[in-house]
Amino acid sequence: MLKHANLIFDARLDGKLIGVARSLSDFAFCTYMSDLAVDERFQKMGIGKELIRQTKLACGKGKLLFAGST
């Protein structure tokens, strides 16, 4: 799963993984975010929103970000 993703952001607390955003991007036109997950104990704290924000920043201004559905 991680081997073929080319854009991954994670959120950690004291070194422990609490959130992850996994995407595929061409860095020219669009990025597809296939996974966004935050540990249930840390949801509703803005962690997912920050992972999305970091992904958008990495894509570059004016690029499209698509998200998968569950």
N, C-alpha and C positions, 0 to 999 in steps of 0.2 A: 504494500500500500504506500509506504513512504518512499520506496526506491524510485518510483517514476514521477513523483510530485516534484515540481521545481520551485515551489514557493510555500514554505511552511513557517508559521508563527506559533509560538507556544507561550503559555502563561504558567508561571511557577510561583510557588510559595514555599520558602525555605528549601528550595531544590526539588520539591515535589510537583509533578505535572498536574495542573488543575484545569487547563484549557488548551485547545489546539485548533488551528485553522489550516486546512490543507487545500492547495490550489494548483492548477495547471495554467501556465501563462505563456503567451508568445512575446510579452513585454512590448508589443508594437500596436496591437489592436484590442485584444480582450483577454480576460482572465476568467476562468471557471472555478469557483470555490465549491469543491465537492463535499467537504466536510467541515463542520463547525461544531465543536463539542466543549462543554464546560461541566465540570463536576457538579452534581446536584447541590452539594453543600455551598457552592460558590456562585450559583446562579442568581440573577436579579441584582448583581453588583456592578454591571457594566463591563465585565470581562469579555464577553462575546462581542459587544460593540467595539471595544478597543482592538480586538483581534481583526475585526472587519476593517476598522480604520487603518491599521497597520498594513493590511493587505492592499487597500486602495492606494495608500502612499507608495508602496513598492511598485504598483502597476504603472504609476505615472499619471499626471493630470490629463484629463480628457479621454482616458481609456475606459472601456466597458468592463464592469464586474458582473458576472452572472453567478447566481447561486443555485445549487441543486435543491431539490425538494425532498421531503421525507415521506 
